[in-house]
Amino acid sequence: MALPSKSAPCWQKLANGGLKKLRTTNLGAQMLSQRLEMSKLTPAQKADEVYDFFVKWERGLANEIAQLSSI
């Protein structure tokens, strides 16, 4: 499954607490979720970071990518 475009609303949703809703065993995704929760970045910056993470680790995040449409 291909990643949604960078302008897709799922990235904003993930950045604003949606990462906690993903069922994941990926340690990197879990750590990103915790770090963003405590971060003082703007929502747009958080969304960019989430998108960049998914682009970089796309091959190992098939389960998480499949869940993006339900967020």
C-alpha positions as CSV (number, residue, x, y, z in Angstrom):
1,M,0.0,0.0,0.0
2,A,1.3,3.4,-0.9
3,L,1.7,6.3,1.5
4,P,-0.9,9.1,1.3
5,S,0.4,12.4,0.0
6,K,2.1,14.8,2.4
7,S,-1.0,17.0,2.3
8,A,-3.4,14.2,3.4
9,P,-5.3,14.9,6.6
10,C,-4.1,11.6,8.2
11,W,-0.7,13.1,9.0
12,Q,-2.3,15.9,11.0
13,K,-4.4,13.4,12.8
14,L,-1.4,11.2,13.6
15,A,0.6,14.2,14.8
16,N,-2.3,15.3,17.2
17,G,-2.6,12.1,19.1
18,G,-3.5,9.6,16.4
19,L,-0.2,7.7,16.7
20,K,-1.5,6.4,20.1
21,K,-4.4,4.8,18.2
22,L,-2.2,2.8,15.9
23,R,-1.7,-0.8,16.8
24,T,2.0,-1.2,16.4
25,T,4.9,-3.2,17.6
26,N,7.4,-0.9,15.9
27,L,9.6,0.6,18.6
28,G,10.4,3.6,16.5
29,A,6.8,4.5,16.0
30,Q,6.1,4.1,19.7
31,M,9.1,6.3,20.6
32,L,8.0,8.9,18.0
33,S,4.5,9.0,19.5
34,Q,5.9,9.6,23.0
35,R,8.3,12.2,21.9
36,L,5.7,14.2,19.9
37,E,3.3,14.0,22.9
38,M,5.9,16.0,25.0
39,S,7.1,18.2,22.1
40,K,6.5,21.9,21.9
41,L,6.5,21.8,18.1
42,T,3.6,23.3,16.1
43,P,1.0,20.8,14.8
44,A,2.3,21.4,11.3
45,Q,5.9,20.6,12.3
46,K,4.7,17.4,14.1
47,A,2.8,16.3,11.0
48,D,5.9,16.9,8.9
49,E,8.0,14.8,11.3
50,V,5.4,12.0,11.2
51,Y,5.3,12.0,7.5
52,D,9.1,12.0,7.2
53,F,9.3,9.1,9.6
54,F,6.8,7.0,7.5
55,V,8.6,7.9,4.3
56,K,12.0,6.8,5.8
57,W,10.7,3.6,7.3
58,E,7.9,2.7,4.8
59,R,9.2,-0.8,4.1
60,G,8.9,-1.8,7.8
61,L,5.6,-0.1,8.5
62,A,3.2,-2.0,6.3
63,N,0.9,-2.8,9.2
64,E,0.8,0.8,10.3
65,I,0.3,2.2,6.8
66,A,-2.7,-0.2,6.3
67,Q,-4.3,1.5,9.4
68,L,-4.0,5.1,8.1
69,S,-7.3,5.0,6.3
70,S,-9.1,4.3,9.6
71,I,-7.6,7.2,11.5
